[in-house]
């Protein structure tokens, strides 16, 4: 169980959009995490492998208690039962 979970479509979106909030929550003693929906494989800057290294470093810096990735298809997120079930399970 986390106090604060950010759900982001791509690796680095959670940090860029909510990094300050995550850092402050952690500093206040809350448990924090980010769940990425995709690996960002369609991104024009960097490879999924480079993103994974960045994710690990950002998670360390922010002191996240949890970091997950559903590995849904980048560019293929849809409101369909299979993807909803994966997200709900996470």
N, C-alpha and C positions, 0 to 999 in steps of 0.2 A: 504494500500500500504506500502510495506517495501522497504528499500534501499538494504538490503541483506537478502536473504533467503537461508538457507542450507537445502537441501533435502537429507535425510539419510535413509538407509534401516531399521535400528533398533534404538531403544532408546539407547542413549549414543554414537552412531557413530558420530553424528554431533558435540558433545562436544569434543570427543577425536580427531577427524580429523580437526576440524575448530574452536575449542574453543578460541585459541589465536586471530584468525582473527575476530571472533565475538566480543570478548572483546575490541579489538582495534577499530573496527568500532563503537561500542557503545560509547567508550571514545571520539571518534571524532564527536559524535552527530548524528550518523546514526541510523535508526530504523532497528532492527534485529529480526530474527526468525529462528526456525527450524521446518521442517515438517518431521516427521517420517512416514515411509511407513507401518511398522508393529509394533506389540507390543513386538516383540522379544520372543515370546512364546516358540520357539524351543531352546533357548539359554541354555547352560549347566551350567551357573553360575547365580543363582538367578531366582526368579519368575517374571512374568509380574507385579505383585503387587509391588515387591521390586523395579523393574525398574521404575515404575510410581513415587514412592517416590523419587528416585534418579533424575528423570527427573524434578520434581517440584523444588528440591533444586538446581540443575544445572541451570535451567531457572532463578531462583531468583538470583543466584550468577552472572550470565552473564547479568542480566538485560534485558532479551529478551522481546520484545514487542508482540511476538506471539509464541505460541508452539502448534502444531497440530499433529494429528496422523490419517492416513487414515484407520488404522486397517485392512490392507490387510493381507492375510495369510503368516506368516513367512515360508519361504521355498517354497512359492507358487507365488512369483512375476513373472509375465509373460507379454510379450508384446502383450496384448489382448485389444480389444476395451473397455471393462468395466473398466479395471485398468487404461488405458490411459485417459479415460474420468474423472475418479475420480481425477487423478493427475492434469489434465488440469483445472478442476474446482477449485481445491485448489489454 
